[in-house]
Amino acid sequence: MNSSTIYDAATLIIPLVIAIVFHEVAHGLVARMLGDPTAAEQRRLSLNPLRHVDLVGTIILPGMLALAKAPVFGWAKPVPVNKWRLRNPRRDMMLVGAAGPASNLVLALIGAVLLGLLVRFSTTTAQPGAVVLFVAENLKNFLAINVFLALFNLLPLPPFDGSHIVEGLLPERAAAGYARLRPLGFPLVFMLLIVLPYLAPSLHLLDRVLLPPVSWLVEHYFALAGAVAGPEPV
């Protein structure tokens, strides 16, 4: 592995780990607010990435997919939530599910502001140093990864967060039938994101469904970063 590959991996893995850790902690915090302290009892309300990172799902697989220019996805160790300890299980599981993607959108907002401030206060009379360029690349990837992670997790398929929102919105009988898909979640996702594009690449399923809203949001976040950075020097 050459130095360029290591550099590219670092600018992807660092923001991805931060995004996933905050995503998982957000689930646990909202669950605790709504009556379920399971995550706190198991010491998962921690920003220590070692408590959340899955070596394969959080680091190896996303890094390989990113370097291969393939759609990036991954997973962390899920924060435990016991829906029956929530005060209103159907409603509260929707809120717990939405908390992770919401946290990523907030992080993307913070990333955009920090990127704009970095540009504003970096010297404009000389070439930015290696550290500034490295931080800028991390912030750009941080912004994009958080947007992608938020919308990706809102897909209405188990085990994604969007499935909890759909389950809470459905009538109880329909929700019970939908919940039976949950054990098939990971095989279904694998088929949808890996096998189907390999067998029928012309479908561009992910490109058509997910990438347009991701691109739209990323564009607006970068516009915010540009506004924070201020006008270019004349």
VEXLUMGU-948298 format. One record per residue (C-alpha): residue in one letter; z negated, y negated, x negated. Coordinates in nm, 3 decimals, padded with zeros to 5 digits, always signed. Layout:
! residues N
> r / Z / Y / X
> a / Z / Y / X .
...
***
This chain:
! residues 234
> r / Z / Y / X
> m / +00.000 / +00.000 / +00.000 .
> n / +00.110 / -00.330 / -00.158 .
> s / -00.077 / -00.660 / -00.147 .
> s / +00.149 / -00.801 / +00.127 .
> t / +00.071 / -00.507 / +00.356 .
> i / -00.302 / -00.544 / +00.290 .
> y / -00.280 / -00.918 / +00.365 .
> d / -00.091 / -00.857 / +00.692 .
> a / -00.339 / -00.585 / +00.794 .
> a / -00.636 / -00.812 / +00.722 .
> t / -00.494 / -01.093 / +00.937 .
> l / -00.459 / -00.847 / +01.223 .
> i / -00.768 / -00.629 / +01.192 .
> i / -01.020 / -00.914 / +01.154 .
> p / -00.917 / -01.094 / +01.477 .
> l / -00.875 / -00.765 / +01.663 .
> v / -01.226 / -00.646 / +01.578 .
> i / -01.378 / -00.981 / +01.683 .
> a / -01.181 / -00.981 / +02.008 .
> i / -01.281 / -00.626 / +02.099 .
> v / -01.649 / -00.674 / +02.012 .
> f / -01.681 / -00.983 / +02.233 .
> h / -01.483 / -00.808 / +02.507 .
> e / -01.726 / -00.515 / +02.515 .
> v / -02.039 / -00.730 / +02.488 .
> a / -01.915 / -00.943 / +02.779 .
> h / -01.904 / -00.631 / +02.999 .
> g / -02.262 / -00.544 / +02.906 .
> l / -02.396 / -00.897 / +02.949 .
> v / -02.249 / -00.937 / +03.296 .
> a / -02.374 / -00.590 / +03.394 .
> r / -02.724 / -00.688 / +03.284 .
> m / -02.702 / -01.012 / +03.482 .
> l / -02.607 / -00.808 / +03.789 .
> g / -02.893 / -00.560 / +03.757 .
> d / -02.779 / -00.287 / +03.517 .
> p / -02.959 / -00.301 / +03.178 .
> t / -02.800 / +00.024 / +03.047 .
> a / -02.605 / -00.147 / +02.767 .
> a / -02.914 / -00.338 / +02.654 .
> e / -03.124 / -00.021 / +02.662 .
> q / -02.870 / +00.151 / +02.436 .
> r / -02.858 / -00.151 / +02.199 .
> r / -02.493 / -00.223 / +02.275 .
> l / -02.540 / -00.595 / +02.345 .
> s / -02.484 / -00.662 / +01.977 .
> l / -02.215 / -00.849 / +01.786 .
> n / -02.243 / -00.593 / +01.509 .
> p / -01.893 / -00.439 / +01.512 .
> l / -02.026 / -00.105 / +01.390 .
> r / -02.186 / -00.056 / +01.731 .
> h / -01.852 / -00.099 / +01.910 .
> v / -01.570 / -00.013 / +01.674 .
> d / -01.391 / +00.316 / +01.709 .
> l / -01.228 / +00.386 / +01.370 .
> v / -00.908 / +00.525 / +01.519 .
> g / -00.880 / +00.318 / +01.837 .
> t / -00.991 / -00.017 / +01.700 .
> i / -00.855 / -00.021 / +01.347 .
> i / -00.616 / +00.256 / +01.243 .
> l / -00.394 / +00.287 / +01.552 .
> p / -00.357 / -00.088 / +01.628 .
> g / -00.294 / -00.163 / +01.261 .
> m / -00.023 / +00.103 / +01.235 .
> l / +00.141 / -00.011 / +01.560 .
> a / +00.136 / -00.377 / +01.451 .
> l / +00.286 / -00.303 / +01.110 .
> a / +00.552 / -00.090 / +01.279 .
> k / +00.631 / -00.383 / +01.515 .
> a / +00.542 / -00.160 / +01.812 .
> p / +00.330 / -00.265 / +02.113 .
> v / -00.027 / -00.298 / +01.989 .
> f / -00.305 / -00.136 / +02.186 .
> g / -00.632 / +00.028 / +02.107 .
> w / -00.982 / +00.084 / +02.230 .
> a / -01.345 / +00.046 / +02.137 .
> k / -01.649 / +00.253 / +02.223 .
> p / -01.697 / +00.158 / +02.588 .
> v / -02.015 / -00.031 / +02.669 .
> p / -02.211 / +00.193 / +02.908 .
> v / -02.236 / +00.064 / +03.264 .
> n / -02.413 / +00.248 / +03.545 .
> k / -02.260 / +00.116 / +03.865 .
> w / -02.544 / +00.258 / +04.075 .
> r / -02.794 / +00.032 / +03.899 .
> l / -02.593 / -00.275 / +03.998 .
> r / -02.717 / -00.469 / +04.297 .
> n / -02.380 / -00.447 / +04.477 .
> p / -02.185 / -00.168 / +04.304 .
> r / -01.838 / -00.234 / +04.452 .
> r / -01.842 / -00.608 / +04.403 .
> d / -02.033 / -00.607 / +04.077 .
> m / -01.808 / -00.351 / +03.907 .
> m / -01.520 / -00.591 / +03.974 .
> l / -01.713 / -00.870 / +03.803 .
> v / -01.813 / -00.646 / +03.512 .
> g / -01.451 / -00.536 / +03.472 .
> a / -01.321 / -00.894 / +03.481 .
> a / -01.578 / -01.012 / +03.225 .
> g / -01.400 / -00.854 / +02.928 .
> p / -01.056 / -01.010 / +02.988 .
> a / -01.221 / -01.341 / +03.079 .
> s / -01.406 / -01.343 / +02.747 .
> n / -01.076 / -01.288 / +02.565 .
> l / -00.914 / -01.583 / +02.740 .
> v / -01.209 / -01.801 / +02.641 .
> l / -01.182 / -01.677 / +02.282 .
> a / -00.811 / -01.759 / +02.282 .
> l / -00.901 / -02.110 / +02.396 .
> i / -01.152 / -02.142 / +02.111 .
> g / -00.893 / -02.006 / +01.868 .
> a / -00.637 / -02.264 / +01.981 .
> v / -00.884 / -02.549 / +01.934 .
> l / -00.990 / -02.424 / +01.589 .
> l / -00.627 / -02.382 / +01.484 .
> g / -00.551 / -02.737 / +01.594 .
> l / -00.853 / -02.871 / +01.407 .
> l / -00.754 / -02.676 / +01.095 .
> v / -00.409 / -02.834 / +01.104 .
> r / -00.553 / -03.180 / +01.174 .
> f / -00.797 / -03.175 / +00.885 .
> s / -00.587 / -02.985 / +00.632 .
> t / -00.431 / -03.201 / +00.368 .
> t / -00.082 / -03.323 / +00.453 .
> t / +00.001 / -03.445 / +00.106 .
> a / +00.004 / -03.108 / -00.066 .
> q / +00.083 / -02.747 / +00.006 .
> p / -00.209 / -02.584 / +00.191 .
> g / -00.413 / -02.351 / -00.024 .
> a / -00.423 / -01.974 / +00.010 .
> v / -00.754 / -01.981 / +00.198 .
> v / -00.625 / -02.231 / +00.455 .
> l / -00.309 / -02.028 / +00.509 .
> f / -00.512 / -01.709 / +00.548 .
> v / -00.744 / -01.870 / +00.803 .
> a / -00.448 / -02.019 / +00.990 .
> e / -00.275 / -01.680 / +01.009 .
> n / -00.597 / -01.521 / +01.135 .
> l / -00.636 / -01.790 / +01.401 .
> k / -00.276 / -01.750 / +01.519 .
> n / -00.320 / -01.375 / +01.546 .
> f / -00.664 / -01.422 / +01.703 .
> l / -00.512 / -01.636 / +01.976 .
> a / -00.224 / -01.397 / +02.047 .
> i / -00.437 / -01.080 / +02.028 .
> n / -00.694 / -01.217 / +02.272 .
> v / -00.427 / -01.312 / +02.525 .
> f / -00.259 / -00.974 / +02.492 .
> l / -00.592 / -00.789 / +02.514 .
> a / -00.691 / -00.982 / +02.827 .
> l / -00.369 / -00.915 / +03.017 .
> f / -00.331 / -00.561 / +02.884 .
> n / -00.677 / -00.473 / +03.013 .
> l / -00.593 / -00.619 / +03.354 .
> l / -00.327 / -00.352 / +03.410 .
> p / -00.426 / -00.173 / +03.733 .
> l / -00.450 / +00.168 / +03.568 .
> p / -00.760 / +00.367 / +03.471 .
> p / -00.935 / +00.326 / +03.234 .
> f / -00.838 / -00.042 / +03.207 .
> d / -01.056 / -00.319 / +03.347 .
> g / -00.793 / -00.396 / +03.607 .
> s / -00.859 / -00.057 / +03.766 .
> h / -01.217 / -00.161 / +03.848 .
> i / -01.087 / -00.476 / +04.015 .
> v / -00.832 / -00.279 / +04.218 .
> e / -01.093 / -00.020 / +04.315 .
> g / -01.326 / -00.292 / +04.442 .
> l / -01.052 / -00.456 / +04.648 .
> l / -00.931 / -00.137 / +04.815 .
> p / -01.088 / -00.004 / +05.137 .
> e / -01.357 / +00.251 / +05.057 .
> r / -01.151 / +00.560 / +05.141 .
> a / -00.853 / +00.438 / +04.943 .
> a / -01.083 / +00.339 / +04.657 .
> a / -01.228 / +00.690 / +04.647 .
> g / -00.878 / +00.837 / +04.617 .
> y / -00.783 / +00.585 / +04.350 .
> a / -01.102 / +00.666 / +04.155 .
> r / -00.988 / +01.028 / +04.128 .
> l / -00.716 / +00.910 / +03.890 .
> r / -00.976 / +00.798 / +03.638 .
> p / -01.000 / +01.130 / +03.443 .
> l / -00.620 / +01.112 / +03.400 .
> g / -00.635 / +00.760 / +03.263 .
> f / -00.579 / +00.811 / +02.891 .
> p / -00.304 / +01.075 / +02.930 .
> l / -00.132 / +00.843 / +03.179 .
> v / -00.153 / +00.547 / +02.942 .
> f / -00.025 / +00.760 / +02.653 .
> m / +00.271 / +00.871 / +02.862 .
> l / +00.343 / +00.518 / +02.981 .
> l / +00.314 / +00.339 / +02.648 .
> i / +00.425 / +00.600 / +02.393 .
> v / +00.618 / +00.887 / +02.549 .
> l / +00.818 / +00.697 / +02.813 .
> p / +00.945 / +00.426 / +02.571 .
> y / +01.045 / +00.703 / +02.329 .
> l / +01.233 / +00.901 / +02.596 .
> a / +01.383 / +00.602 / +02.777 .
> p / +01.373 / +00.297 / +02.547 .
> s / +01.618 / +00.110 / +02.769 .
> l / +01.355 / +00.077 / +03.041 .
> h / +01.157 / -00.177 / +02.835 .
> l / +00.872 / -00.127 / +03.082 .
> l / +00.603 / -00.303 / +02.880 .
> d / +00.841 / -00.582 / +02.782 .
> r / +00.928 / -00.653 / +03.144 .
> v / +00.580 / -00.628 / +03.294 .
> l / +00.338 / -00.753 / +03.030 .
> l / +00.517 / -00.957 / +02.767 .
> p / +00.648 / -01.240 / +02.993 .
> p / +00.299 / -01.351 / +03.109 .
> v / +00.160 / -01.294 / +02.758 .
> s / +00.434 / -01.511 / +02.607 .
> w / +00.381 / -01.778 / +02.872 .
> l / +00.007 / -01.797 / +02.809 .
> v / +00.041 / -01.786 / +02.430 .
> e / +00.292 / -02.071 / +02.446 .
> h / +00.046 / -02.284 / +02.643 .
> y / -00.241 / -02.203 / +02.408 .
> f / -00.026 / -02.304 / +02.109 .
> a / +00.065 / -02.623 / +02.296 .
> l / -00.308 / -02.693 / +02.321 .
> a / -00.345 / -02.628 / +01.948 .
> g / -00.063 / -02.876 / +01.886 .
> a / -00.234 / -03.136 / +02.104 .
> v / -00.561 / -03.092 / +01.912 .
> a / -00.375 / -03.114 / +01.581 .
> g / -00.235 / -03.452 / +01.679 .
> p / +00.104 / -03.602 / +01.607 .
> e / +00.289 / -03.503 / +01.294 .
> p / +00.271 / -03.761 / +01.017 .
> v / +00.575 / -03.983 / +00.988 .
***
